[in-house]
Amino acid sequence: MRVVFTKYDGTLHWHHPSRRLGEDEYGVWMGAVAGTVGHKGDGPPVVWKQAFVMLFPRDEGWVALFNAMPHDCEVYVDVTTVPVWDGDTVTMADLDLDVIRPVEGEVYLDDVDEFEEHQRVMKYPEELIAQAEETARMLMTAVKERQGPFGGAHEPWLAMVT
């Protein structure tokens, strides 16, 4: 299967192959083994040293990535448009805001400046801006407090690719 992130203006962002692992109450889980090769846009290949799993919730505008250790980032959540499934490809627009839980340190919201710039440059609709901000607030709480899928639900899925 393919995971394809674009930017709101349709330009290609991160994309890589992945394996559908299954579904649970949180959504669809996909995984990639260590050594998976991805690309950022049309850039050169990037080889990921650790395995990871991704969670695509149903009807929500975010995608979570959970890294195998050793990695400095345990959880990385992209605020996105709602993922769209088309055959063996899932596509969503990355809306810049990222909620990150490092292995050491506090949960933080990243790329606020990029979000503000892209609102102007890519002409994000007001409704999309409000939804992205609300999603980021909800995710900050859930990731900090290890609620729902952020409390270890990824572990059995990650075991399938490590």
N, C-alpha and C positions, 0 to 999 in steps of 0.2 A: 504494500500500500504506500501511498505518498501523502506526506504532510506538506501543505503549501501555505505559507503565510505571505500575504501581500501587504502593502500599505494601503491606506484608504483611497489613494488615487489610482490604485490598480497595479502599481509597479511591484515587481517580484521582490520579495524579502527572503526570509529563511525558508528553505525547502530541503526535504530529505526523505529517504525511504524509511518505512517503519513497519512493524508487524502488529496486526490486530490481535490483542491478547484475550479480550472478552469484555463483558459488561457487568456492572453491578448497579446498586442504587444511586451511585454518583454519576454514572455515565459510561462512556466507552474508553477503555484503556488500550493504549498502543505502546509498544516498546521497541527499543533499539539496543543492540549489543555494542560493547566496546569495539571501537574501530569503524563504526558507522561513518560514512562520508556524507556530508551535507554541503550546502552552498548558501551564501548570503547574496541574493540577487544573482547576477551573472558572474560573481566573483570566483576566485579560485576555490578548489575543494578545501573543506575543513574536516579534519578527522577527529572525532570525539574519543577521548581516551577512556572514558567511563561509560558504562551502560546507563540508560535512563528510561523512564516510563513517562507517558503523557496521559493526562486525563482530559477528555472532551465532554463536558457536562451537556445534558440535553437542554436546549433552549435557553442557554445563558451565554453571555458575552465574555468568556474568559477561557483560557487553556492553561493547565498546570503541568509543570515539568518537575519530576522528582529524580535527582541524580543518585547514582550509586557512589559509594565512598571508595577511595578518597576523592573528595571534591570540596571546594570551599563554599559551595552553594548547595544547601539541602533542598530547598523549594524555590522555584521561580515561576511566577504566575503572570502571564500576559493578559492584559485587558484587551479584548478583541471584539469584533462583531461575532454574532452567533455562528459557530462552525456549520458549514454546509457540506453534506456528504453527496458525492457524485461517483458512483461505482467504487473504484479503489482509491479515490482521492478525497481528502478532507481539506477544505480551504476556508480561511478566515482572514479578515483584515486586522493587522496589528494596530492598535490605537495608542501605542507608545507607552502608556503607563504600565509599570511592572511592580509587582509586590514580591519582595525577595526576603527569604529567610536564610541567612548565611549559617554555616555550621557553628561559627562563633560570632556573637554579636546580636544586635537587635534587628527585628523585622523592619524593613524600610520600604518606602515608595520611591521608585526610581523613574527617571526620565520625565519629570514634570515639565521641565523646560522644553523638551522635544514635543510634548503634548501641546503646550501653549503655542509653539511655533507652527506646528502642523494644523492647528485649528484655523490659523490665518491662511497659510500657504495652500492647504488642501481643502479649505472651505468646509470643515466639519459642520454639519447641521447642529443647531442648538440642542435638539433632542438627543443627538448622539453624544454631545459633550456632557450633558447632564447624566445620561445613562452611564457613560464611562467613569465619571467622577463618583457616582453612587456605587458602581461595581467595585471600584478601587477601595472605597471606604469599607464596604462589606468584606472584601478580601483581606484588608489589613486586620480587621478584627478576627476573622476566621483563622487566618494563618498564625497570628500572634497567640491566640487562645487554643490552637490546635483542634479546632472544631471540624466536624464532618470529615471530608477526605484528607484534611491536613493533620489529622491525628494518628497517622500510621496506616491508613487504608491502602497506601501504595505498596507496602512491604511485600505482600504475596505476589503482586504483579511484577515488582522489580526482581524478585527471586526467579521469575521465569526467563529473564534475559541476562542474568549474571552467572 
